[in-house]
Amino acid sequence: MKNSLKNKLIIVLCLLLVISLGTVCGASYWSASNLLADSLDKEAELSASNLSIRIDGFFQEKIEIVRAVGGLMSADNNVEYDLKLIQAAQKKNPEFETFFFSHDLTGKKVINFKGEVTDISDRPHIKEASKGEGKVVVSEPVVSKRTGNNIVTLVVPVMKDNRQYGYIGSTIPIDDIQEKVSQETFGQSGYAFLVSKTGTFIYHPTSEYILKESILNMGILELQTAFEDIKKGNHGIAQYRYKNTERFASYAPTNLNWGVYITAPVAELHAPVDQLSARLMVISLIVLAIGVVLVYFLAVRMVKPIERLNHAVNVVAQGNLKETVTVDGRDEIAVLSRDFNQTVSHLKNLIEDVSLSSDQVQRFSQEVSEGIKQATENINQIGLSIAQISEGAEAQATSSQDVALSMNDMAAGIVKIAETSAHVSEAAQIATEQAEQGTAVVEQAVRQMGSIGEGTSKATVAIEQLNNRSKEIEGILDTISQLTSQINLLALNASIEAARAGEHGRGFAVVAGEVKKLANQSEESASKIAMLIGEIQQDTRHAVEVMTEGNQNAQQGMQLVEEVREIFGHILESSRNVAAHILEVSAASEQMSAGSEQVSASVDEMHNIAKHASLDAQTVARATEEQLQAIQEIDQSVERLNAVAEELQQGIRRFTV
């Protein structure tokens, strides 16, 4: 069986074994890889540093020899002495290719070991030495034109009174340096290479690179970064790709700012770890095979008691309760077997008890079925009675609802009457107030008309007096006219007398003429005044007539106003009576409204009671129906119980006790 317990145990235990072995192998590989990487880093850095130290030692030895020769040079710049000195030094130190010196810093009078004076001021290392800074200068490696060797030039300052006044130099073949670098190995196929401070290869296994190719032109970013780090005086580790191979490199600077590189393929360096991984894999497979065999036998031993117990369970499931399991040992499976035997024993007792109980259930269910039939008949009778009660309550509720609607309409009408009465009462109150205001206005008008009548009478008297004064003025004007006539006669007589007097009466004639003019003017003025007085008398008579008519009209107006005052008095009294009656009507309508509300509330309450009675009757009817339904369900349950008891009896018969 695919899903058997034995297979599951084997699968689970094998998975645990595989996971454990995989974890151990992975941890071992990771730890070994890290240890190897640390070891390789340290070993490579140490190799690069040692090679750098050896190179520095080589050059330091040569520099000290040249410095010692420079210390023996003459203090008075004796060329012959210094020439013999460098010739002797070259014979004693054949590893040097040549010696030269200069008693100034221009580089234009450099004397070689042959005594030849040459100008080498254009060479970079001479320019550097000519600065007079008192430091040793090492040139870039070049190919000697004289010997064809790869050489460098050492330039050592010559000092006097702590001041550089010249220098001594020597060319040294670097074959020994290249040999040292070529002999340096790392791993099986690893090698070292050396670059100058400008990046030119001083040594490389590829001979075409030496003094011809620069590390900066290789197009390898990691090596270029390492070279920049070397120029800063740092050492470190780099990994790069060269000719389709991943390579590991360690680098270190020299005192000349040259760069020492030691490199090897990454795969070659990691070969021990890969071998360890293969060994771990083989060991894991062997351990896994042994573990699988042990797991299989362990699973078989564990599953056998379970299979025996499973067989016994199947026998009991078929109804044979006589089956038991043989118990061996004290483990959990043995405890389970003993519990199974006890369970089967208890099940036998239970079956016997259930058989007896099922017989009793059949008898009791028959009795309950008969009682249910009797209860069903009684409930049906109750349901009919409740239905009649519900119909009567519904009819009463409907009637009370109609009465309530009528009372509500009547109450609404009474409320409307009360509202209208209130509005009319307010209008009557306003009319009464306006009638009182009208009466006050009429009384004021009566007083005004009286004042007008009095004023008219006074005006009539004044006009009559004015007429009398006009008549008096008319008499005075007649007198003035008579006087002017007499004055004219006197003036005429005076003129005649003046004419008679001749020259003596001329002045008097002039006065008489003037008097006549004044008399004529007075007569004209009197005539005009008489005319005006006549017009005034005519206007006065017209005014007297008008005032008389106005006085009569004022008397008539006073009578009319008096009649209006009496009418307003009647209106005021009627308005007050109407307002009082309207107040009585409003109070009565409010009482009717309150009474109708009480009646409406009573009818509503009666309607609610009838409605609740109808609802209660319906609720009782529903409860009766539900009870009837429940009894029917109980009846059905009893029938099912009988069927179950019968099935239980049939099931019990299947067991062998």
Secondary structure, DSSP 8 states (H G I E B T S, - for coil): -TT-HHHHHHHHHHHHHHHHHHHHHHHHHHHHHHHHHHHHHHHHHHHHHHHHHHHHHHHHHHHHHHHHHHHTS-TT--HHHHHHHHHHHHHH-TTS-EEEEESSSSSSSEEETT--EE--TTSHHHHHHTT-----EE---EE-TTT--EEEEEEEEEEETTEEEEEEEEEEE-HHHHHHHHH-EETTTEEEEEE-TTSBEEE-SSGGGTTT-BGGGS--HHHHHHHHHHHTT--EEEEEEETTEEEEEEEEE-TTS-EEEEEEEHHHHTHHHHHHHHHHHHHHHHHHHHHHHHHHHHHHHHHHHHHHHHHHHHHHHTTBTT------SSSHHHHHHHHHHHHHHHHHHHHHHHHHHHHHHHHHHHHHHHHHHHHHHHHHHHHHHHHHHHHHHHHHHHHHHHHHHHHHHHHHHHHHHHHHHHHHHHHHHHHHHHHHHHHHHHHHHHHHHHHHHHHHHHHHHHHHHHHHHHHHHHHHHHHHHHHHHHHHHHHHHHHHHHHHHGGGGHHHHHHHHHHHHHHHHHHHHHHHHHHHHHHHHHHHHHHHHHHHHHHHHHHHHHHHHHHHHHHHHHHHHHHHHHHHHHHHHHHHHHHHHHHHHHHHHHHHHHHHHHHHHHHHHHHHHHHHHHHHHHHHHHHHHHHHHHHHHHHHHHHHHHSB-
